[in-house]
């Protein structure tokens, strides 16, 4: 990055790389607006019942798919260790450090 680009980046809060990536905003906006118009045409003018049935099916399938993913994750995740095991491990880790610290203090 050239010094001029760095100056622009830090003075304006804008960088040359960021400006190059802004070109994706308009096509996304245009595609969304075309999708809204197309969906409205399908629902109100072409075949409202079948379009609404397909839309409802896709929405329900999406929500149930997410719930299935959450259930699978919960079913395959191992249970956590008991608190006693964690406390014992912490005590074992802290005891050698305390002895080492005391040993260093008793030195010269």
C-alpha angles and dihedrals in degrees: 000000000000122000090248091056091048090051091051091046095053098037098048103023087240128110134196092242092052092049091054091055094053091082091084094066099075097048090050091049092047093047091049093051092047089049091052092049092046092048091049090050091049094048100042104029113021117036111335099177099050093043091051091047092051091046092049091048093051092047094048092044090051094051093045090047090056091048090050090051091051091048092049091049092050092047095050098041111099116239117260121260117265115264091244091060091050092049091050092050091050091050091050091051095047098047098065090046092052092049091047092050092049091048091053092050093051092055121094 
